[in-house]
């Protein structure tokens, strides 16, 4: 017996077919309509329903490329289950290269949203109803904020066995235990019964091959672990589990010269950079205040006292 079709928006996608769907969001002052772009691959064979999304923050474009590459490797004829891909959630921010929506709200603090709330709240509600409520598992793709860079990493509730299993399957260099935040897609998804992974990697408004490849391979490995595809993203080294992380901050204002890279392991007290004035005179050395893996870096050369410089995550020591 053939699988039932998959309903989304105002269409139904038959088993073994792919379909692009435009779900109405709002109308611009020019009269042009804005839609949420969705591509559905409804597999010929039964299996779980998974969504992948990117650009909840409009300047985080790297995940769009991850989704493009993942989709290029899949066919609904051989897929087990259903994949719902939403490459751009914050469409308005994406068009202007802005992290936020025109009302300056953070979409990832607006879930689960409301059909009659602010624009951010309405988009969040639409995404929950049309995507999250139709799926079992989600992968939310992110990059670092403006002028920062992140090592490829999974952030998830590692105390939840199912979430941990999928985080390990993803195979990012680091998996960081991360508490759920009110208003986030991860929190709202869990409240609706979904398992959600958050992938971080790369920089805002840039394509970087290392985090793109890590994202594509990780998504493929998760789909393979769920039995949705036969081939995965290759064998990955086990992720380094971290339970705590924090930023080393500047103690003076100056021009930053970093001496570490993403993925480096540093020891407490190790010099990781320095601050100088505009004539090159050293005004302060920067030292790690704890041991850990460098999972995030400030890419802005000018820093003020108190600015974040390097994000260190502390690996779990095996018993």
N, C-alpha and C positions, 0 to 999 in steps of 0.2 A: 504494500500500500504506500502510495506517495505521501511525503510529508505535507502537512498543511502549509499554506502560504504564510508569510510573515507580514503582519500589518504594521505600518508606520506612516504617520501623517495621514494623507488621504489615499494611499496606495497600498496594494498588497503585492509582495514579491514572491513569486513561485519558487518552489524548491529547485535547486540547480541553476538559479539565475542570479544575476547581479543587477542592481538598479540604483540610479542616482535620484535622490529625492531632495526637493527644496521645501523646507518647512517655514512658513511665514513667521517673521519676527516682528517687524515694525515697518513704518513708512517714513522715508526722509522728508524734509521740508520741501524738497524738489518734486515730490510726488512719486519718486522711485521706491520700489519695494525692496526690503532687505530680508534675505532668507538664510536659514541655517542649512549649510550644505552637508548632506549625509550620503554615504554610499553603503549599501547593504549587499552583502554576499550571503545569500541564503543557501546553505549547502544542500546537496542532493541527499546526503545521509544525515541521520539524527545526531545530535550532540549539543553541547552547551551553547548559550548565547553570550557573546563577549562584545564589549564595546572598547574602542580605543579613541581617545580624543586628544587634541592639542590646542594651543593658543587660547586657553581660558584667559590668559594675559596676552593682549594683542601684540606685544613686542616679542613674544617667545615663539619665534618662527621655526626653530629647529625641528620640533615635533611634527610639523606639517610635512617635512621631507621624510621623516621616519615613516609616517603613515603612507606616503606615496610609494616608497620603496617596498614596504610590507605588502601593499595591495598589488604591486606589480608581480609578486611571486605567487599569488593565490588565484585559485579558480573555484567558483561555486560548484563545478562539476565533480571536484574531488574533495571539497571541504566537508568535514563532519561538523554539523552545527551551523551557527549563524554568527557572522561578524558584522558589527555596525561601526563604521568608521566616520568620525566627525573631525576633519582636519582643522577646522577653525570654529571655535565656539564663540569667542568674542569677535564677531565679524566687524563691528564698528571700530573697535580698537585696532584690529588687524589692518584695516584699510588706511589708518593714519599712523601706524607704527607706535601706538600708545598702549601702555600696559593696562590702562583702565578704560572704562566706558566714558562717553561724553559727559555724564553727570559726576565723573571722578570716583565712582564706586568701584570697589574691587569685586569682580564677579566671583572669585573664589572665597569670598566671605558673605555671599548672598544666597547660598543654598540652604534649604530646598526651594526657597523662593515662594512667590505668590502670583496668581494670575492677575491680581489687581494692584500689585505693588509698584515699586520703582522699575525703571527699565532693566536694571541688573536683576532685580527680583523676578521679573517676568521671563527673562531669558533663562534664568536658573530653573524656574518652574517648568518652562517648556522642555528643557533638556531632561529634567527628571521624568516628566510624563512620557515623552516620546522616545527616550533612549534608556535611561537607567531602569525604569519600571519594566522594560521589555528584556532585560539582560540579567545574567547571573554574576558576571565578573566584569570589572573595568580596569583599564590601564590609562592613567592620566599623565600625559607627557608635558614636562616643564623644562625650563632652563633657569639659570641664575637671573637675578634682577640686573638692571642696567649697570654696566661697568663692573660687573663681577663675572666670574667663571666658576662652574661647578664640575667636579669629577663625576663621571657617570655613576649613579647611585640609585638605589631603591629606598624610598622612605615608606615605612609601613608599620602596622601594629604587629610586631614580631611575636607577641604573646598569644596571638590568635593562631592556632595550628594551621588552618586552611590558608590564611594570608602568608604565614611563614613558608609554607610549602611552595606557594607560587613565587614568592620573593627569591627563594633558593633556585627555583627553576629558571627565573629570569637571568641570573648569573652576572649581575653587575659587579664591578670591582668591590663596591661597598654596599651593604644593606644596613640602614640606620633605623633603629627603633624610634618611631616618631608618634607622639601622642596625637590623637585626633583634635582638630580645631573646629570650634563652632563656626558654622557657615561655610565650611569647605565642602567640596564635592565628595571627598573621602568620608567625611562624617555623615553627610546626607545619604550617600550610597549605602553605608553600613546600616543606617537606620531603616533603610528599605530592604535590607536583607542581602545586599550585594557585597562581594569581596573586591576591594579596590587597592591597586598598587599605584604609587606615585613615583614616576621616573624623573630624575633631575640629571641634567647634563648639558654642558656647553654654556654659551653666552646669549644674551638677548640680541635680536636683530642680526644674527650671524649663523651661517652654516659652518660647522666644524666636523670634519670627517670622523674623528675618533668617537665623539658622543653620538653621532648619527649611526655609525656602524654598530656601536654598543646597543643603541636603542632598537634597531632593526633586528639584530640577532637575539636580543632579550625577548622581544615580543614573539618572535618565531619559536623560541624555546618554550615560552609559556603556552602557546597554542599547541605545540607538540606534546607537552606534558598533560594537556587536557584531551589528547586524542583527536584534535581537530585537523592536524596535518601529519603527514608521514615523516617529513624531514624537518629538522630543527635548525637553529642558528649556530650549530657547531658545539663542540664541548668547551665549556668555560671553566676556568679555575673557580673553586669555591669562593663565594663572596666573603669578604672580611666583615664579620658582624660587629657592629658598634652600638652601644646603648646610650652614650652621652656625647654631646658635642657642644662647642662654644667657639666664639671668635676671639682671636688675639686682637687687641685694639691699640691704636696709636696713642702714645703718651705725650707726644708733641706734634706740632703742625710742621709739615715740610713736604719735600718731594720724595716719593717712595721708591726705593730700589729693593726689589725682592730677590732673595737668594734661594728660594724653594719653588718647586713646581707641583702641580696637581698630582696626587698619588704618592708624593714623597712621605716617608716616615721620619718624624722628628722626635727628639728627646727633650724633656723638660730642661730649659735653660739654653737650648741650642739657639745660635743666632740664625734668624730667618730673613733678615733684611736690615735696612737702615733708612734714616730720614736725613735729608740734607737741605740746605737753603739754596737759593737760586744761584749762588756763586760756587756751589759744590762743597761748602763746608759742612761737615757732619754735625747734626744737631742731636741725633739720638740713634742708638742701635735698637733693633727690635728682636726680642728673644721669645721663644715659645714658653708659655707659662705652664705647659703640661706636655706630656708625650702623646703622640697620636698620628693619624693619617691626615694629610692635607686634602680636604674634600672641597674647599672653596677658597678663592683668592679675589682680592680687590684688584681690578685692572686699571683703576684710575691713578695716574701718577701723583696727583695732588691730594693730600689728606690733611684733615684737621684733627686736632686732639680729640680722641674718643671714637674716631672712625674705625670701622672694621677693616682688618688687614688680611688675616688668614683664618680660615675655618678649620678647626682641628676636631677630628672624631676619635674617640678612645676605643681601640679594639678590645673585645672581650677576651680575657685571658682564660684559655681552656683549663678545666679542673685537672 
